[in-house]
Amino acid sequence: MKKTNQLLLALAAVLTMAACNVDDNLYNEKWSDTANTTSSSDDNSQTTAAAEDVINGVSTSGDVTTFTVALNKNAIAETYKADETDEDYLENTTIGRTITITFSTTADATVDGDDDGIVSVRGNDVIATNTSGEVIRYVLTGTTTDGFFKLYSTKKQAIVLNGVSITNPDGAAINNQSKKRTFIVLNDGTKNYLTDGTNYSDAIDDEDMKACFFSEGQLVFSGAGYLEVDANCKAGIRSDDYVRTLPKTNIYVDASSGNGIRGNDAVIVTGGVINVNITGTADKGISTDGEVRIDGGRTTILTSGGYEYDSDESDYTACSGIKADSIVTINGGELNIKSTGIGGKGINSDDQIVVNDGTLRIITTGKRQKDSKGSVSPKGIKADGNITFNGGQTQVRLEGSGDGTEAIESKSEIHIEAGTVECYSYDDAINSAGNLYIDGGYVYARAMNNDGIDANKNLYINGGVVIAEGGQQPECGIDAAEGYSAFINGGTVIAVGGGMQAISSSSKQACIAVSASLGTTIGVLDGTTAILGYTMPVSNSGSALMISSPSFKTGSAYTLRAGCTIDGGTSFYGLTTGCTIGSGTQSVDATASTSVSGSMGGGMPGGNNRPGGW
């Protein structure tokens, strides 16, 4: 990454200002002739002009640094309504008959409703073979500590879990060999438990048995009951087709040696409460070769396993909350992920990630692993394709250290159109290999040891509210790659770091560049009208500060006060609008311009059209 500031000097005073009317090259220490240093002790009680264009009612006190993620099995308020056009709703299927199977710890399992010998029983090993033309509903109830339910069928079917507990010491608790759609109904108010063994000696050579609850065909979960899956050898729930959950379901998967929920073709969360706890090495909470789509409900995933070497990829691999080979789409609901292992990731897609709505909270605490064999780094949200935010609230916090420890990373482009995106990381908070576009929404990007927002091609800020706080010199608040440019065409922008990225003179919106001490509160006024207030980070950053506002006009002078009070208004991570700005300890008038050079020093002696030291 290019760093345009290599010469920023330590401040000798609280605040030094410079107008931004220089070219796009590296900072050449040319200060604006129009800058006028003044002192200020007067008070100002005017409110922000056009504050609704800046914040639009969004307010936060910095929750991205404090929010928590924990498993939560409590039910949520959801509405279940069958879609008459969707075959995944059981209401659209006609059931031919019902067979009830009752497991026992003291006797053989019993069967009711089977007059044709569809179900065979040996102890509590139960096998159903349906070669008829009927769709059968199997109701499972009772308890066994040494048994299973296995199903063969040429038709789709329903399996109703009605207060059943199945433990199979030698394999899967439920093994569905049918390749047809299977409806899994958790009867309202019931608690159901499935546990597999630590080995799968029950497996047959020409049949798959890949999970505690395994299915060849689609698995669709519905009903307002509770299902707990304790997976000790392989995955918790797995389909060689897709897995889908409907509203009101409540599922908890604890997997110690495999993925939590895996659908080869897709995993779709239409609704329900999903909790997944992963402790195995490099295992995934939700995994698929296809797409993951979350439309509603509340999904919580914890991963704590370590990393391992993948000989096929000739590199290390680690845990992920969600891992998809295709697109990940978040349309609503709540998604919470916490990864505590080395190199652990929140969401990891080989394709695109699109957030349209909903609430995402992601925490990783692991560090980077790197040696002569390869490396693996923690990521909050990572995609090989584009990452797009069209709405919702996204919060990502990375607490581990090391290069590559980034909150949001795309190997292609990042587009932020709307919603709230809040990030905190050791390395870049938001990083794109291609162009990076911010057209709207509210963005907070805090990097402790690198750039707040880093585009490895062009960076375009066209709207929204953007606060980008980078690390100490030479890191920047916003950064575009060498040979490319950063453009500010709209929005309210705050960029802080040890260095300052050059802003292209082709930008459509003016900005002001200053140097300010950490922890300093700065008020910006147009005459007696307050535009905004901003408080610098208190540590692990630099003194280079750039401000851009839709209120700025190229060539106009604005007053900036250091050490002032900010009262009222709406706040977003240190930025306040709709406020009153009180008297400050120092003040300067500076002229806004559409271009900023790369770097500036502070507290320098006077001369050569520079303000003197403070």
C-alpha positions in Angstrom: 0.0 0.0 0.0 1.2 3.5 -0.9 1.8 5.8 2.0 1.8 9.5 0.9 2.9 10.9 4.3 6.5 10.3 5.2 7.4 13.7 6.6 4.7 14.5 9.2 6.3 16.3 12.1 5.3 16.1 15.7 3.0 18.9 16.8 4.3 21.7 18.9 0.8 22.9 19.7 -2.8 21.8 20.0 -3.8 22.6 16.4 -2.3 23.8 13.1 -4.4 24.4 10.1 -3.8 24.6 6.3 -6.0 25.2 3.3 -6.2 22.4 0.8 -5.5 24.2 -2.5 -2.4 22.2 -3.5 -1.9 19.7 -6.2 -2.3 15.9 -6.1 1.4 15.1 -5.7 3.1 14.2 -2.4 2.8 17.0 0.2 5.2 19.8 -0.7 4.8 21.8 2.5 3.0 24.6 0.6 0.6 26.3 3.0 -2.4 28.3 1.7 -1.8 32.1 1.4 -5.3 32.6 2.7 -4.9 30.8 6.0 -5.3 33.2 8.8 -4.4 32.2 12.4 -6.6 33.8 15.1 -7.4 33.3 18.7 -10.9 32.7 19.9 -12.7 32.9 23.2 -16.2 33.8 22.0 -19.2 31.4 22.2 -21.4 30.2 19.3 -24.9 28.9 19.8 -25.9 28.4 16.2 -27.0 24.9 15.1 -25.7 22.9 12.2 -27.1 23.9 8.8 -28.8 21.0 6.9 -28.0 18.5 9.6 -30.4 16.0 8.1 -28.1 15.7 5.1 -25.3 14.5 7.3 -26.6 12.1 9.9 -30.3 11.5 9.2 -31.0 10.4 12.8 -28.4 7.6 13.1 -26.8 7.7 16.5 -24.2 5.5 18.2 -21.8 5.9 21.0 -19.2 3.5 19.6 -20.8 0.0 20.1 -18.4 -1.6 17.6 -15.7 -1.6 20.3 -17.9 -3.2 23.0 -20.7 -5.4 21.6 -20.7 -9.1 22.5 -21.7 -12.3 20.8 -23.0 -15.3 22.8 -25.3 -18.3 22.1 -28.9 -17.5 22.8 -31.5 -20.3 22.6 -34.5 -18.1 23.5 -37.2 -18.1 21.0 -37.9 -14.9 19.0 -41.2 -13.5 17.8 -41.8 -14.7 14.3 -44.8 -15.1 12.0 -45.1 -18.4 10.1 -47.2 -18.3 7.0 -47.0 -21.0 4.3 -46.2 -19.8 0.8 -48.6 -21.6 -1.5 -46.1 -21.4 -4.4 -43.2 -22.8 -2.4 -42.8 -26.6 -2.3 -40.6 -26.3 0.8 -43.8 -25.7 2.9 -45.3 -29.0 4.1 -48.8 -27.5 3.8 -48.4 -27.8 0.0 -47.8 -31.6 0.2 -50.5 -34.3 0.6 -49.6 -36.9 3.3 -50.7 -40.4 2.6 -50.3 -42.0 6.0 -48.7 -41.5 9.4 -46.4 -44.0 11.1 -45.4 -43.5 14.7 -42.1 -45.0 16.0 -41.5 -45.0 19.8 -38.0 -45.6 21.0 -37.2 -47.1 24.4 -34.2 -47.6 26.7 -35.7 -50.8 28.2 -37.3 -52.6 25.3 -37.4 -52.7 21.5 -38.8 -49.7 19.6 -42.5 -50.0 18.7 -44.3 -49.1 15.5 -47.9 -47.9 15.0 -49.7 -47.3 11.7 -47.6 -49.6 9.6 -49.7 -52.4 8.1 -47.4 -53.1 5.1 -44.1 -53.8 6.8 -42.5 -50.6 5.7 -40.6 -50.3 9.0 -38.2 -52.9 10.4 -37.0 -53.0 14.0 -34.0 -54.6 15.6 -33.8 -53.4 19.2 -33.9 -49.6 18.7 -32.3 -49.7 15.3 -35.2 -48.7 13.1 -35.2 -48.7 9.2 -38.0 -47.5 7.0 -38.1 -48.5 3.4 -40.9 -46.9 1.3 -41.3 -48.2 -2.2 -44.9 -47.2 -2.5 -46.4 -44.2 -4.2 -47.4 -42.6 -0.8 -45.9 -39.7 1.0 -45.4 -40.9 4.5 -45.2 -38.9 7.8 -42.9 -40.6 10.3 -43.4 -39.5 13.9 -40.4 -40.2 16.2 -40.9 -40.2 20.0 -39.3 -41.8 23.0 -35.7 -42.2 24.1 -32.9 -44.6 23.1 -29.2 -44.6 24.1 -28.3 -47.2 21.4 -30.3 -46.9 18.3 -31.0 -44.9 15.1 -33.6 -44.1 12.5 -32.7 -44.8 8.9 -34.9 -44.1 5.8 -35.0 -45.3 2.2 -37.7 -43.8 0.0 -38.5 -43.0 -3.7 -40.9 -40.3 -2.5 -40.6 -37.2 -0.4 -41.6 -37.5 3.2 -42.0 -35.8 6.6 -40.1 -36.7 9.8 -41.8 -35.3 12.9 -39.6 -35.0 16.0 -42.1 -35.3 18.8 -40.0 -35.3 22.0 -37.5 -37.8 20.8 -34.0 -38.5 22.0 -31.7 -40.7 19.9 -28.1 -41.6 20.7 -26.2 -43.9 18.3 -22.8 -44.8 19.7 -21.8 -46.3 16.3 -22.9 -43.7 13.7 -25.6 -41.2 12.7 -28.7 -40.7 14.9 -30.8 -40.1 11.7 -29.6 -41.3 8.3 -31.9 -40.3 5.4 -30.9 -42.1 2.2 -33.8 -40.6 0.3 -32.8 -38.1 -2.4 -36.2 -36.5 -2.2 -37.3 -33.5 -0.2 -37.7 -34.3 3.5 -39.7 -32.1 5.8 -38.4 -32.1 9.4 -41.1 -30.9 11.7 -40.2 -30.0 15.3 -43.5 -30.4 17.1 -44.6 -27.3 18.9 -43.4 -27.3 22.5 -41.2 -30.4 22.3 -37.5 -30.9 23.0 -35.6 -33.3 20.8 -32.0 -34.5 21.0 -29.8 -36.3 18.5 -26.3 -37.6 19.4 -23.8 -39.6 17.3 -20.8 -41.7 18.3 -17.1 -41.0 18.1 -16.8 -43.6 15.3 -19.2 -44.6 12.4 -18.8 -48.3 12.4 -22.5 -48.6 11.4 -21.6 -47.1 8.0 -22.2 -49.2 4.9 -19.6 -49.0 2.1 -21.8 -47.8 -0.7 -23.8 -45.3 1.5 -22.9 -41.9 2.8 -23.1 -41.2 6.5 -21.6 -37.7 6.9 -23.3 -36.3 10.0 -25.2 -36.9 13.2 -28.3 -36.0 11.1 -27.5 -36.8 7.5 -29.7 -36.6 4.4 -29.1 -37.3 0.7 -31.9 -35.0 -0.2 -33.2 -31.6 0.8 -33.8 -31.0 4.5 -36.5 -28.4 5.4 -37.0 -27.7 9.1 -40.2 -26.2 10.4 -42.3 -26.3 13.6 -42.0 -24.4 16.9 -40.2 -27.2 18.8 -36.5 -27.4 19.8 -33.8 -29.6 18.3 -30.3 -30.2 19.8 -27.7 -32.0 17.9 -24.5 -33.2 19.6 -22.0 -34.2 16.8 -18.9 -36.0 18.0 -17.4 -37.5 14.8 -18.6 -35.6 11.7 -21.0 -32.7 10.9 -24.0 -31.9 13.0 -26.6 -31.5 10.2 -25.7 -32.2 6.6 -27.6 -32.6 3.3 -26.0 -33.6 0.0 -28.6 -31.2 -1.4 -29.7 -28.1 0.6 -30.7 -27.3 4.2 -33.4 -24.8 4.9 -35.0 -23.5 8.2 -38.4 -21.9 8.3 -39.7 -19.4 10.9 -40.3 -20.6 14.6 -37.7 -23.4 14.4 -35.1 -23.6 17.2 -32.0 -25.6 16.5 -28.7 -25.9 18.4 -25.7 -27.8 17.0 -22.6 -28.6 19.0 -19.9 -30.1 16.7 -16.5 -31.1 18.1 -15.2 -32.8 15.0 -16.9 -31.4 11.9 -19.0 -28.6 10.5 -22.1 -27.5 12.2 -24.7 -27.2 9.4 -23.7 -28.1 5.8 -25.8 -28.2 2.7 -23.8 -29.1 -0.4 -25.9 -27.0 -2.7 -27.1 -24.3 -0.3 -28.0 -23.3 3.3 -31.1 -21.0 3.5 -32.2 -19.5 6.8 -35.7 -18.2 6.1 -36.3 -17.9 9.8 -35.9 -19.5 13.2 -33.3 -19.5 16.0 -30.1 -21.2 14.9 -27.2 -21.7 17.4 -24.0 -23.4 16.3 -20.9 -24.1 18.5 -17.8 -25.4 16.7 -14.7 -26.6 18.5 -13.0 -28.7 15.9 -9.8 -27.7 14.0 -10.5 -25.6 10.9 -14.2 -26.5 10.9 -17.1 -24.2 9.8 -20.3 -23.2 11.4 -22.4 -23.1 8.2 -20.8 -24.5 5.1 -21.8 -25.1 1.5 -20.4 -25.6 -2.0 -23.2 -23.3 -3.2 -24.9 -20.2 -1.7 -25.8 -19.1 1.8 -28.9 -17.0 2.1 -30.2 -15.5 5.4 -33.7 -13.9 5.1 -34.7 -13.7 8.8 -34.5 -15.3 12.2 -31.5 -15.2 14.5 -28.4 -17.1 13.7 -25.5 -17.3 16.2 -22.2 -19.1 15.5 -19.2 -19.6 17.7 -16.0 -21.2 16.5 -13.0 -21.9 18.7 -10.9 -24.5 16.8 -7.4 -24.0 15.6 -5.9 -24.0 12.1 -4.3 -26.8 10.0 -2.3 -27.2 6.9 -4.3 -28.0 3.7 -2.1 -30.0 1.4 -4.5 -29.6 -1.5 -4.3 -25.8 -1.3 -0.6 -25.8 -0.1 -1.6 -23.4 2.6 -3.1 -23.1 6.1 -6.8 -23.1 6.7 -8.8 -22.1 9.8 -12.3 -21.9 11.1 -15.1 -19.8 9.6 -18.5 -18.9 11.0 -19.9 -19.1 7.4 -18.0 -20.6 4.5 -19.5 -20.6 1.0 -18.1 -21.4 -2.4 -20.8 -19.2 -4.0 -22.6 -16.0 -3.0 -23.6 -15.1 0.6 -26.7 -12.9 0.7 -28.1 -11.3 3.9 -31.6 -10.1 3.4 -32.8 -9.7 7.0 -32.7 -11.2 10.4 -29.8 -11.3 12.8 -26.5 -12.9 12.3 -23.9 -13.1 15.1 -20.5 -14.7 14.7 -17.5 -15.0 17.1 -14.3 -16.8 16.2 -11.6 -17.2 18.8 -9.1 -19.5 17.0 -5.9 -18.4 15.2 -6.8 -17.3 11.7 -10.5 -17.6 12.3 -13.0 -15.8 10.0 -16.5 -14.6 10.3 -17.9 -14.8 6.8 -15.8 -16.3 4.0 -17.0 -16.5 0.4 -15.2 -17.6 -2.7 -17.8 -15.5 -4.6 -19.7 -12.4 -3.6 -21.2 -11.1 -0.3 -24.3 -8.9 -0.4 -25.9 -7.4 2.6 -29.3 -6.0 1.8 -30.8 -5.7 5.3 -30.6 -7.2 8.8 -28.1 -7.0 11.6 -24.6 -8.5 11.5 -22.3 -8.7 14.5 -18.9 -10.4 14.0 -15.9 -10.7 16.4 -12.6 -12.5 15.8 -9.9 -12.6 18.5 -7.3 -14.9 16.9 -3.9 -13.8 15.6 -2.2 -14.4 12.2 -0.3 -17.6 11.6 2.7 -17.4 9.2 5.7 -19.6 8.6 7.6 -21.1 5.6 4.7 -23.3 4.8 2.1 -20.6 4.4 -0.1 -18.2 6.4 -3.7 -17.7 7.6 -5.1 -14.4 8.8 -8.3 -13.5 10.7 -10.9 -11.7 8.7 -14.3 -10.4 9.7 -15.9 -10.5 6.3 -13.9 -11.8 3.3 -14.9 -12.4 -0.3 -13.0 -13.3 -3.5 -15.6 -11.4 -5.4 -17.4 -8.1 -4.7 -18.7 -7.1 -1.3 -21.8 -4.9 -1.4 -23.8 -3.2 1.4 -27.2 -2.1 0.4 -28.6 -1.7 3.9 -28.8 -3.2 7.4 -26.3 -2.7 10.2 -22.9 -4.4 10.1 -20.5 -4.4 13.0 -17.1 -6.1 12.8 -14.4 -6.1 15.4 -11.1 -7.9 15.1 -9.2 -8.1 18.4 -6.2 -10.1 17.3 -3.0 -8.8 15.8 -0.8 -9.3 12.7 -0.7 -8.3 9.1 -3.8 -9.2 7.2 -6.0 -9.0 10.3 -8.7 -7.0 8.5 -12.3 -6.4 9.3 -13.7 -6.4 5.7 -11.6 -7.5 2.7 -12.6 -8.0 -0.9 -10.3 -9.5 -3.5 -12.3 -7.5 -6.0 -14.4 -4.4 -5.3 -16.4 -3.0 -2.3 -19.6 -1.0 -2.8 -21.3 0.7 0.2 -24.7 2.0 -0.9 -26.7 2.3 2.3 -27.0 1.0 5.8 -24.4 1.2 8.6 -21.0 -0.4 8.4 -18.8 -0.2 11.6 -15.4 -1.8 11.7 -12.5 -2.1 14.1 -9.2 -3.9 13.3 -5.5 -4.2 13.8 -4.7 -4.1 10.0 -6.9 -2.3 7.4 -10.5 -1.9 8.6 -11.9 -2.0 5.1 -9.7 -3.2 2.2 -10.4 -3.8 -1.5 -8.1 -5.2 -4.1 -10.0 -3.3 -6.7 -11.9 0.0 -6.7 -13.8 1.0 -3.5 -17.1 3.0 -3.7 -19.0 4.6 -0.9 -22.3 6.1 -2.3 -24.3 6.3 0.9 -24.9 5.0 4.4 -22.8 5.5 7.5 -19.3 4.1 7.7 -16.9 3.9 10.6 -13.6 2.3 9.9 -10.9 2.2 12.7 -7.5 0.6 12.1 -5.1 0.5 15.0 -2.0 -0.2 12.9 -2.8 0.5 9.2 -5.3 2.4 7.1 -8.9 2.9 8.0 -10.2 2.5 4.4 -7.7 1.1 1.8 -8.4 0.7 -1.9 -5.7 -1.0 -3.9 -7.1 0.9 -7.0 -9.3 4.0 -6.9 -11.3 5.2 -4.0 -14.6 7.0 -4.6 -16.6 8.7 -1.8 -19.8 10.0 -3.4 -22.1 10.3 -0.4 -23.0 9.1 3.1 -21.2 9.7 6.3 -17.6 8.3 6.5 -15.3 8.3 9.4 -12.0 6.6 8.7 -9.3 6.5 11.4 -5.9 5.0 10.6 -2.9 4.3 12.7 0.3 6.3 13.3 2.6 7.6 10.7 2.7 6.7 7.8 -0.8 5.1 8.0 -3.8 7.0 6.6 -7.5 7.4 7.3 -8.3 6.8 3.6 -5.8 5.4 1.1 -5.7 4.7 -2.7 -3.0 2.7 -4.3 0.0 4.3 -6.0 -0.9 5.2 -9.5 -4.5 5.6 -8.6 -6.5 8.3 -6.9 -9.0 9.1 -4.2 -12.0 11.2 -5.1 -14.5 12.9 -2.8 -17.6 13.8 -4.6 -20.1 14.0 -1.8 -21.0 13.1 1.8 -19.5 14.0 5.1 -16.0 12.7 5.4 -13.5 12.5 8.3 -10.1 11.0 7.6 -7.5 10.7 10.4 -4.1 9.1 10.5 -0.4 9.6 10.7 -0.4 10.3 7.0 -2.7 11.9 4.6 -3.9 10.5 1.2 -3.8 13.0 -1.7 -7.3 13.9 -2.9 -7.7 14.3 -6.6 -8.4 17.9 -7.9 -11.1 16.2 -10.1 -13.2 15.7 -7.0 -16.5 17.5 -6.9 -16.6 18.4 -3.2 -14.2 20.6 -1.3 -12.3 19.6 1.8 -10.0 21.1 4.5 -6.8 19.5 5.8 -5.5 20.2 9.3 -3.2 18.8 11.9 -4.6 18.2 15.4 -3.5 16.6 18.6 -5.1 13.3 19.7 -8.1 13.7 21.8 -8.8 17.3 20.6 -12.3 18.3 19.9 -12.7 20.5 16.8 -15.6 22.6 15.7 -16.2 23.7 12.1 -18.2 26.8 11.4 -19.4 28.8 8.4 -19.3 32.3 10.0 -21.5 31.9 13.0 -23.3 28.7 11.8 -22.0 25.4 13.1 -21.3 22.8 10.4 -20.0 19.9 12.5 -17.9 18.9 15.5 -15.4 16.1 15.7 -13.3 14.6 18.4 -9.9 13.0 17.4 -9.0 9.5 18.6 -7.2 9.4 21.9 -4.5 6.9 21.0 -2.9 4.8 18.2 -3.5 7.3 15.4 -1.8 10.4 14.0 -2.5 14.1 13.7 -3.3 14.4 10.0 -7.0 15.2 9.7 -9.1 15.8 6.6 -12.7 17.1 6.7 -15.1 17.3 3.8 -18.7 18.4 4.0 -21.5 19.1 1.5 -21.6 22.6 3.2 -18.1 23.4 1.9 -17.7 25.6 -1.1 -14.5 25.7 -3.0 -12.6 28.9 -2.3 -14.7 29.8 0.8 -13.1 30.2 4.2 -14.3 28.3 7.3 -13.5 28.7 11.0 -12.1 25.7 12.9 -11.9 25.8 16.6 -9.8 23.5 18.7 -10.6 22.5 22.3 -14.2 23.7 21.9 -17.4 22.2 23.5 -20.0 20.4 21.5 -23.5 20.4 22.8 -26.6 18.6 21.6 -27.0 17.2 18.1 -26.7 13.7 16.7 -23.4 11.8 17.1 -21.8 9.1 15.1 -18.4 7.9 16.4 -17.1 11.3 17.5 -18.8 13.2 14.7 -21.7 15.5 15.8 -24.1 17.5 13.7 -27.2 19.5 14.6 -25.1 20.8 17.5 -23.9 24.0 19.1 -20.2 24.7 19.2 -18.8 26.6 22.2 -15.7 28.6 22.6 -12.3 27.0 21.9 -8.8 27.4 23.1 -7.5 28.2 19.6 -9.0 28.9 16.2 -8.0 29.3 12.5 -9.7 30.2 9.3 -9.0 27.9 6.3 -10.1 27.9 2.7 -11.7 24.7 1.3 -10.5 23.2 -1.9 -11.2 20.2 -4.1 -7.7 18.8 -3.8 -5.4 17.8 -0.9 -1.8 16.9 -1.2 -0.3 13.9 0.5 1.2 15.0 3.8 1.4 17.9 6.2 3.5 18.7 9.3 2.4 20.7 12.3 3.9 23.2 14.7 6.5 24.3 12.2 8.2 27.7 12.4 6.7 30.5 10.3 8.0 31.6 6.9 7.4 30.5 3.3 3.6 31.2 3.7 3.2 28.8 6.6 1.6 29.7 9.9 4.0 29.9 12.8 4.2 27.4 15.6 1.4 27.3 18.2 
